[in-house]
Amino acid sequence: MENCELCNTPGGDLLWGDDFCRVVLVEDADYPGFCRVILNAHIKEMTDLTEAQQHRLLRVVFATESALRETLKPAKINLASLGNMTPHLHWHVIPRFTSDRHFPNPIWGAPQRESRPQGQLNLIAGILKSALGQRL
């Protein structure tokens, strides 16, 4: 698709990928470890995929969740597939910490406290690349 951000850009720092999908780290200092699992084809809904493709994509989502849980030890993981602004199939895999800006609310809601950027995105990227490589 001509104007699709996820067709035209990686969508973040590439952590892992194959011909079907990719996992990227979103550059957001408030949410270290925030990943997206992005389908490489421009498809907008999970039910537009075959059952085998659905399982394959969710396997990558779950591997990403597992890698984040093991390496960053968050209080919770949020999974979301919205696509209202970018109708290209992708999943948000967001580690949540009790001290993060919006906890316990969704990250797109009203902030609960001041931003306290965590930094260390380069270090996190390296750790997650290794953890994803072991799982996928």
Salt bridges, closest charged atoms under 4 A:
ASP18 OD2 - ARG56 NH2 3.13
ASP19 OD1 - ARG56 NH2 3.15
GLU51 OE2 - HIS55 NE2 3.59
GLU70 OE1 - ARG135 NH2 2.52
ASP100 OD2 - ARG96 NE 2.71
